[in-house]
Amino acid sequence: MVMFRCHGCGAEVDAGVRLAFRCPNSSLGGDDVDHVLAVKSEAPSPSIGNETDPFLRYRAWLSPYRLARSSGLADSAWGDLVGQLDQALTAIDGRGFRVTPMADQRPLAEAIGLPGALWVKDETHNVSGSHKARHLMGVMLYLRILEAARLPAGENLRARRLAIASCGNAALAAAVVARAAEWPLDVFIPPDADMSVKARLKELGAQITICDRRSGEAGDPCYLRFREAVASGAIPFGVQGTDNGLAIEGGRTLAFEMAEEFSRVGTVPDALFVQVGGGALASALAQGLALAHANGLLSSLPKLFAVQTAGCAPLARAWERLSGVDLPTAVRTRSQFMWPWETTPVSLAHGILDDETYDWWSIAEGMRASGGSTVVVDETQVSAAHKAGRLHTDIVASATGTAGLAGVIAKPEAGKQIAVIFSGIER
Ligand SMILES: Cc1ncc(COP(=O)(O)O)c(C=O)c1O
């Protein structure tokens, strides 16, 4: 049995009996609690395999794998499922999941005036061109295990479509993973979504719904249509932890890979700068590094710096308001800390302009535990990071993908050794 627990209200969900996505109390409304489901207890001393596919290598760290084993499936059944998806991903996207490279980029460090090491984890050649597919592969493996083990939560699952609200890397990742699993996907996008993204989504067989703003309606119309689809039975296949807590887990593989590499090299960076939009990436890293630390892979925790742009910084606003407040109180008074950004933001790093940081709480927990903070960057810094990344490395990352580096430019005194993630390719 694998239990999930809401970090806000404490509700528990047996992941084999009911989909462990959204907290069952979150729809009740009016309680001002931050409802997010997360696995209740982590695997004790999980082993690391010798495979190069992170979903095999770190399988013992993943709750879908634990669910598979506790439901009577053999280790080889997991290997078969991951292997089938890997073959399909390779056919569709030219690659499956493999541990991605990380290196100390000396010329880049020198160019931005850093005296010490600058570790850059390169996600631009990950499945679908960004880290996002990791989140969705974790969710897909859970769905496949529910089917394979014939668990109650998996009943009639194939009759339900997958749904996501996004017009960028998350949508592309969802479409690639859904196609690999031959699972129909609905993508809710705004009218001005990028033509090339739309074309690729269609090529991958996703059903696109263009969401116009309706008069008198507040909030993101794509997200509202997505919520309606989920209310009518669609499976939430997005990366926002509030709608799908399990999405965070797959993203943790990124932290495990980094921790293992730091352990191999015999170092721990002083600081990790992460670009934050909806918050799933930073939340997965905070949780993953904490787990790696608890299991002896890291001797200390790098300080977590969450980077947002001046145009849209709801997490930085929350962080300021959190001063002097304990997190158990904050989780029960969500509206004091997190609400949608009031103005329509613009930035070169447009992938991190989510008007809410959905996963704000566990990022705050990670920043507190490690002694980090938020960093707000201006457009000059966003642009400088993008240019420096292109000029001084051979990684072709987008401005969103290099936005963590903009945080380093803003706060170079954060440590002698610094780590960042180039999280998405330039399209
Ligand atoms: C390349 C890239 N990096 C980082 C992020 C931020 O991730 P999150 O929304 O989980 O904070 C995004 C989000 O779209 C992205 O596309």
The ligand as an SDF file (V2000), in Angstrom:
LIG
                    3D

 16 16  0  0  0  0  0  0  0  0999 V2000
   12.2600   25.5390  -19.6480 C   0  0  0  0  0  0  0  0  0  0  0  0
   11.4980   25.7820  -18.3900 C   0  0  0  0  0  0  0  0  0  0  0  0
   12.1900   25.9470  -17.2510 N   0  0  0  0  0  0  0  0  0  0  0  0
   11.5720   26.1850  -16.0750 C   0  0  0  0  0  0  0  0  0  0  0  0
   10.1990   26.2960  -16.0190 C   0  0  0  0  0  0  0  0  0  0  0  0
    9.5780   26.5800  -14.6850 C   0  0  0  0  0  0  0  0  0  0  0  0
    9.0190   25.4410  -14.1340 O   0  0  0  0  0  0  0  0  0  0  0  0
    7.8370   25.5430  -13.0810 P   0  0  0  0  0  0  0  0  0  0  0  0
    6.6420   26.0640  -13.8090 O   0  0  0  0  0  0  0  0  0  0  0  0
    7.6710   24.1430  -12.6330 O   0  0  0  0  0  0  0  0  0  0  0  0
    8.2710   26.4610  -12.0110 O   0  0  0  0  0  0  0  0  0  0  0  0
    9.4370   26.1520  -17.1790 C   0  0  0  0  0  0  0  0  0  0  0  0
    7.9780   26.2340  -17.1170 C   0  0  0  0  0  0  0  0  0  0  0  0
    7.2940   26.2850  -18.1030 O   0  0  0  0  0  0  0  0  0  0  0  0
   10.0980   25.8900  -18.3960 C   0  0  0  0  0  0  0  0  0  0  0  0
    9.4350   25.7310  -19.5580 O   0  0  0  0  0  0  0  0  0  0  0  0
  1  2  1  0
  2  3  1  0
  2 15  2  0
  3  4  2  0
  4  5  1  0
  5  6  1  0
  5 12  2  0
  6  7  1  0
  7  8  1  0
  8  9  2  0
  8 10  1  0
  8 11  1  0
 12 13  1  0
 12 15  1  0
 13 14  2  0
 15 16  1  0
M  END
$$$$
